[in-house]
Amino acid sequence: MAVNISVWPGSSSFFPGDTVFGYYDYDFDFQTDADATAKWCAQRLGYPIQEVELQPNHFYMAFEEAVTEFGNQVNMYSARDSFMNVLGSSTSLNLTNRVVSANFNGVLHLSKEYGSLVDTGGSLTLYTGSINVQSGRAVYDITDTSRVYFETGSVANDAITVKRFFHDNPPAVARYFDPYLGSGTNTQLMLNSFGWGNYSPGVSFMMLPMYADVLRFQAIELNDMIRKSSYGFEFSKNRLRIWPVPTMDFTIFFHYHLNSERDNPLRTPSGSISDLSNIPYSNMSYENINDIGRQWIRKYALALSKEMLGQVRGKYSSVPIPNSEITLNGADLLSQAQTEKDALLTELKEMLDSFSRQSQLERKDAESTSLQSQMIKIPLKIYTA
């Protein structure tokens, strides 16, 4: 029984809707190249000397897949280079064909977590609490809600981490610039009247080196530690002990974190870039792809066409003719197509890898080293008096 197999008619005319997904159907350059690529692939497959058992839509589908594969590979390598720079940013961005500036975004995310633990900034909110200190009483329980106040949360319902108690000696600098010492007495008294007593006029230390100020600070602090009953505290679990024993009522303030916020790993809001799956890259516009990319696309479309033709000819391995039959080369076409696809993908990946930020920096470093080596060999001029 003879089998009627549709073959390439020799020409085609592309219209939007002829591809499977329609990603590029309304791109004028794609419309123009679709028919040219179909004709080129058919002729590379032997037409018109040999019939090609494919229809125009098969070539259009191969062309669309080749463009998509090229864009996917480029976007994937771009995402790899830019991931740390866009981590946590909004997914509403469109990074396709955009320059992503190098920054410290990913490093800052990590450093903020360390900063939160050592009180140098960070992503955690530092809340304020206070304890009403009673004269003659040195030990306090921070769970005592009648005496302890929290800006938010409570020890009864929320675990907290106290970061700092404000119960210290007056800073040494406040006494280093004593208003009754030095030659700037009158000036210092005037500053005191405006509430600037802790600021020193320049005449007090104009000719003194900086280490002299540091030594004086240390002397004041060491004097307080040895000769005076220094301010201090001891905090264990929920128990706070302060010394010296207070002789009047006053308030001690403290900073704390809520452990529920500290232990929450979701720092960024929903809709933020978290991994490769939601980095906002989209299909490229075919019109923006240069000749280097378009040549790769044509070759990949040819390999895909070979694969489809191999599958067709593999199903009809032989075609009857009068008094005989023709054996088709489906297996050979499938093998060639797979080899060509693998080679093209390897070539593209190697090329993209050579354009990565790391590779470009290494190339620049090698160029700089070579240039420096050449400059060393240039003879210097000899000057005579």
SVG drawing of the C-alpha trace seen along z (x, -y; Angstrom):
<svg xmlns="http://www.w3.org/2000/svg" viewBox="-3 -84 80 90">
<polyline fill="none" stroke="black" stroke-width="0.4" points="0.0,0.0 1.5,-3.3 1.8,-6.0 1.2,-9.6 3.8,-11.7 3.6,-15.5 6.8,-17.0 8.3,-20.5 6.5,-22.5 9.6,-24.5 8.5,-27.8 6.5,-29.2 4.8,-32.3 4.8,-32.9 1.8,-34.3 1.3,-35.0 -0.1,-31.8 2.0,-29.4 4.3,-28.7 3.4,-26.6 3.9,-29.3 3.8,-32.5 6.5,-34.1 8.0,-36.0 5.1,-35.9 4.7,-39.7 8.4,-40.4 9.0,-41.7 12.6,-40.3 11.4,-36.9 8.6,-36.9 11.2,-37.6 13.8,-35.1 11.3,-32.4 10.7,-31.8 14.4,-32.3 15.4,-29.8 12.8,-27.3 14.1,-27.5 17.7,-27.3 17.1,-24.2 15.2,-22.5 18.0,-23.0 20.6,-21.8 18.5,-18.7 18.7,-18.0 15.9,-19.8 15.1,-20.0 17.2,-17.0 15.8,-15.0 12.3,-15.4 12.1,-16.6 9.1,-15.1 8.4,-18.2 5.9,-21.0 6.6,-24.8 5.2,-24.7 7.8,-22.1 10.6,-24.5 8.8,-27.4 8.6,-25.3 12.3,-24.5 13.1,-28.1 11.0,-29.2 12.6,-26.6 16.1,-27.6 15.5,-31.2 14.0,-30.2 16.9,-27.9 19.4,-30.7 17.6,-33.2 17.3,-30.7 21.0,-29.9 22.0,-33.6 19.5,-34.4 20.7,-31.5 24.3,-32.6 23.3,-36.2 21.3,-35.1 24.3,-33.2 26.5,-36.3 23.9,-38.7 22.2,-36.5 24.0,-37.9 23.4,-41.4 19.6,-41.0 18.9,-38.6 16.0,-40.0 15.0,-42.5 11.5,-42.7 10.4,-40.1 8.5,-42.8 11.8,-43.9 12.6,-42.8 16.3,-41.9 16.3,-40.7 18.9,-42.6 19.6,-44.9 23.0,-45.6 23.0,-44.5 25.5,-46.6 27.9,-44.8 27.1,-45.7 27.4,-44.2 23.7,-43.3 24.3,-39.6 27.2,-40.4 25.2,-43.1 22.4,-40.7 24.8,-38.4 26.7,-41.2 23.4,-42.6 22.7,-39.4 26.1,-39.5 25.5,-43.2 22.2,-42.5 24.1,-40.2 26.8,-42.8 24.6,-45.9 26.2,-47.5 23.1,-47.8 21.4,-44.9 17.9,-43.9 16.4,-43.4 14.5,-46.1 16.2,-47.2 13.5,-47.8 13.8,-49.8 12.7,-48.8 13.0,-50.4 13.3,-49.3 12.1,-51.6 15.0,-51.3 14.1,-51.7 16.4,-53.3 18.2,-50.6 17.3,-47.7 20.0,-46.2 18.3,-43.1 15.5,-43.1 13.5,-40.6 12.8,-41.8 9.7,-39.7 8.2,-41.9 5.6,-43.8 4.9,-46.2 8.4,-47.6 9.6,-46.7 8.2,-48.2 8.7,-47.0 8.2,-48.9 6.7,-45.8 6.2,-42.2 6.6,-40.9 8.7,-38.4 5.6,-36.4 4.6,-35.9 7.7,-36.6 11.2,-35.4 13.6,-38.3 17.4,-38.8 18.6,-41.8 21.5,-43.5 22.5,-46.4 21.8,-48.0 22.4,-51.7 24.0,-51.7 27.6,-53.1 29.9,-55.7 29.8,-59.1 32.1,-59.0 35.6,-60.0 35.5,-62.7 32.8,-64.6 35.4,-65.1 38.5,-65.4 37.3,-68.8 36.6,-70.1 35.2,-73.7 37.4,-74.7 40.7,-73.4 43.0,-74.8 43.5,-78.2 40.1,-78.2 38.0,-78.6 36.1,-81.6 35.4,-80.1 34.3,-76.8 31.9,-78.6 30.3,-80.3 29.9,-77.0 28.3,-75.5 25.7,-78.3 24.6,-77.1 24.5,-73.4 27.8,-72.6 29.8,-71.8 31.1,-68.5 32.6,-70.2 36.1,-71.7 37.5,-74.8 40.4,-74.1 42.9,-76.0 42.7,-73.3 44.6,-70.7 45.9,-72.6 49.5,-71.5 48.9,-68.1 49.2,-64.9 46.2,-62.5 47.7,-59.8 47.8,-62.3 44.0,-62.5 43.7,-58.7 46.1,-58.3 44.1,-60.9 40.8,-59.0 42.4,-55.8 43.7,-57.4 40.2,-58.7 38.6,-55.3 41.3,-53.5 40.9,-56.0 37.1,-55.3 37.7,-51.6 40.2,-51.5 39.3,-54.5 35.6,-54.7 32.6,-52.3 32.2,-52.0 28.8,-51.6 28.2,-48.1 25.6,-45.3 25.3,-41.6 22.6,-39.9 21.8,-36.2 18.6,-34.7 15.9,-37.1 17.8,-38.5 19.5,-41.9 21.9,-43.0 23.2,-46.6 25.9,-48.3 26.5,-50.4 23.3,-50.0 21.1,-52.9 20.5,-55.7 17.7,-57.2 14.9,-56.2 15.8,-56.4 15.2,-54.5 17.5,-52.1 16.9,-51.7 17.9,-48.6 17.8,-47.5 16.4,-44.1 15.5,-42.0 12.4,-39.7 13.7,-36.2 10.7,-35.5 12.0,-38.2 15.6,-37.1 14.8,-33.4 12.5,-34.3 14.5,-33.4 12.1,-35.3 13.6,-38.8 12.4,-40.0 8.7,-40.5 6.9,-38.1 7.5,-38.9 11.3,-39.0 13.9,-37.2 14.9,-34.1 16.4,-31.6 16.8,-30.8 13.1,-30.1 11.9,-33.6 14.7,-35.8 12.7,-38.0 14.1,-37.1 11.8,-36.8 12.1,-35.7 14.3,-37.9 13.1,-40.0 14.4,-38.4 15.1,-41.8 17.6,-42.6 19.7,-39.4 22.8,-40.2 24.3,-38.3 26.4,-36.0 23.3,-34.8 21.2,-34.5 23.8,-32.3 23.8,-30.0 20.0,-29.9 19.9,-28.9 22.3,-26.1 20.3,-24.9 17.1,-25.1 18.7,-22.9 19.7,-20.3 16.1,-20.3 14.8,-19.9 17.1,-17.0 15.8,-15.4 12.2,-15.8 13.0,-14.5 14.8,-11.6 11.8,-10.7 9.5,-10.8 11.8,-8.7 12.4,-6.4 8.7,-5.6 8.5,-5.0 11.9,-3.2 11.1,-2.2 9.0,-3.7 7.6,-1.4 8.3,-2.3 7.3,-0.3 9.0,3.1 11.1,2.0 11.4,-0.1 13.6,-2.9 15.3,-2.7 15.2,-6.0 18.1,-7.3 16.1,-8.1 18.6,-6.6 21.5,-8.5 19.6,-11.8 18.7,-11.3 22.3,-10.5 23.6,-13.6 21.0,-15.8 21.9,-14.8 25.6,-15.3 25.1,-18.7 22.8,-19.8 25.3,-18.8 28.1,-20.5 26.2,-23.7 25.1,-23.8 28.7,-23.2 29.9,-25.9 27.4,-28.4 28.0,-27.5 31.8,-27.9 31.3,-31.3 28.9,-32.5 31.3,-31.3 34.1,-33.3 31.9,-36.4 31.1,-35.9 32.2,-38.6 34.8,-36.4 36.3,-35.4 36.4,-39.0 38.2,-40.1 40.7,-37.2 41.3,-38.3 41.8,-41.9 44.3,-40.8 46.2,-38.7 46.3,-41.7 47.5,-44.0 50.3,-41.5 51.4,-41.1 51.4,-44.9 53.5,-45.4 55.9,-42.7 56.3,-44.5 56.8,-47.9 59.6,-46.6 61.6,-45.7 61.4,-49.2 64.8,-50.8 64.9,-53.9 66.4,-57.1 69.8,-58.0 70.1,-61.6 73.5,-63.3 74.1,-66.5"/>
</svg>
